[in-house]
Amino acid sequence: MRNALPFAVGLVVLLFRAPLLFAQGGCGSVCMPLEAIDPEQPQMRRDTLRMVTTTEHADFDNFREGGSSLTNVGGNEAAISNITTFLEYGVTDRFTASLMVPYVHKVQTTSQFGKRVASGIGDLAVFGRFEVVKPEPGIGPSLSLGLGVKFPTGGIEEPRTDQARLPPAFQVGSGGYDVVPTVSYYHSFGNLSFFGSSFLRLPLNDNKVGYRFGREFQIHVGGQYPLPFWGRRLELLGSIDALSAKHDTDSELILPDRLRDGTKVLNTGGRFIDLTPGIRVRAWRDLAVQARFFVPVMEDWNGLRSRNVGQVAPNVTMQLSVAYQLNLGGYR
């Protein structure tokens, strides 16, 4: 375990520079890789500490409405990078507490405003997860219910220069509180395991400029299987990931008229389904590296074609995570 720690730290440092892409549906200022707080495994044991670092990067150079491209008359392009760290602790054998700390770097380029940048610590979140159905060791299903709260710690006034302010989707934070109820399921059948999780993000308030991000619902269902060599440390993953995001609202009408239908922001939200193959390497008992590739099979970006109002969308999608686990109470 001592030899694993320096290696884990080195991997995390390398990930800070990794050019990786992330899931469909747009990121906005509240991009939360929620599946990383609920890895494809049973509930954590008591006195176990785990750090999960997820690295994401996306270049947005498509302009889309529904499943089709629109003419990008404004020259909109963007790049968004996130490095999100989750600290999880097994308070008991049934209850796990988690802290999410994101660092966000966003760049938007348009023909009207040129290049604008927002970067810094995003919105922090805390989660609790309780295992309501606990299996005997290696037998039966595990079912957990959870609840999270996201705090408006990220800035919403970038860039802090004489440049025009970035739109809400490209700010570092949302400026509002969210609650996030969760449910997760895990069942092992020998070497083959099945998992599922869902997350509902519920914004509680408008931010100080009257903007509120839309409600989001995610489902993540799949399985995993260890390959029969290298001590079964190499595992294949596969899942279906679905996201439904509602329109944002702009009660203070800070956005241009063409982007709104009353207070509803037209170019926000949508419905997306991805097939997600992946691979996990358990380098040691305490260290795992996981890569997932999101392959879109259905995209429905909200917009309004008659006004040429769409959303800038990413092309390819990938997510890479490193998890290091430490049993503070000794292995039992």
Steps between C-alpha positions, in 0.01 A plus 500: 500500500791737572638450149158570352468850643784670306377333180147622563622855559698486177197386303289779644764757400507360145122523479516874557645523150297228327298614194178308571141558395180463698136407480232639276232742610713809540688595813377842602628620832365208694678213326518226762638155404260345751572140402848544650357525853336162455754265338390163371550319830315437828486744789832600658607336824520686829820705555587489129617820326492527121615779268364502144644752254312535172655694212287637216560726202277586207530714188161634390504580129159374383186713505193280534123496542325168545721242333617727215756772446417870465696775331744639756454866404655627824816292462434344842771265623588394851732279702418378849734312733405359839707328765261372765617338822267291718594412856288217637503356851323192633352634822339161570461180299177648364557878481749678272569876501650676196643842412524619138756771411512609131756720330366647175666673205273630222588684181244645258580656163247691290522732201341780707695485827816309411657272763373505858617281789353387834693278742508411867341280766144415401197409710583271793260221592457257789323163480380231736411147388331232716482131409140401572545144366830346600601158364691229674867502387493429127132398499188693407431856383603832652261797487599848619317831529680830519463877513738775397511878533689723256614840626548817287874535563602555135515847346234626259659829391784388274704638343581762762636744243356758263393218266132416468383254763472136389149351478385288799588167334866603485538633852697302757200459732122508491441752779221284648441207732402154373383184673589166339310186609664178382428128485748224413489123457769234481474121461781253445445162332841342537739680265222695327359805681212730418461859618264789464465852635283804447538865598251784507647851522244747634595872494355680802532868410586760238849644531559870568449593134172308480629195312417138589638187334253234393417183689700194393433127526768238428487120480808277487443123451754236405729212592863406551706187445865425598714344229648161596866602512734731694325396819166631363623856554381611156121549483275577206215747562190572298201719569218709359499859621198725458460870584191719489560872565224762519525855366674764712300806610599868488262693724696828473523478118878539493532308170405635155135466390581255219632249756185505713133411488387718788726389786575158344851486350464328163853372445525294821429140596403200293483121506796271441580127503854362481642150473800500730768230475789525740791330666632496856847396615550413864874563524507411868244413762468871579533663156278488191509690170181515291428632152150532352408592141162661435362410157183701427207299364236771547538878523220753528642846572242764593493802272288682244595451135289794375721736704820303436520449876688182596775382729872455454559126540803272546606236248667204672459407862731339754540500877801382700501441875761393755381358833726442800357325804643485851359289782564704813379222728721228350381229263234279650 
